[in-house]
């Protein structure tokens, strides 16, 4: 389950966290709203806890990075912030 998602990466809760190592790459497949195609990327594991991994985007194509930025721009202006 994704617990935190940002322009720099994401934090994923998983029962298999112990199978990952800091510095390793994983394959991440995602579809963002403005994209017609699936995005495949290989983020690097930046942090491992007992039940989660933090991954850092390191190879996003410029068009994918722009799509991600667009999503956050839209989310920021359409989704209510907690406590607001």
HELIX and SHEET records of a PDB file:
HELIX    1   1 UNK A   17  UNK A   19  5                                   3    
HELIX    2   2 UNK A   62  UNK A   78  1                                  17    
SHEET    1   A 4 UNK A   2  UNK A   5  0                                        
SHEET    2   A 4 UNK A   9  UNK A  13 -1                                        
SHEET    3   A 4 UNK A  52  UNK A  56 -1                                        
SHEET    4   A 4 UNK A  44  UNK A  48 -1                                        
SHEET    1   B 2 UNK A  28  UNK A  30  0                                        
SHEET    2   B 2 UNK A  39  UNK A  41 -1                                        
END                                                                             
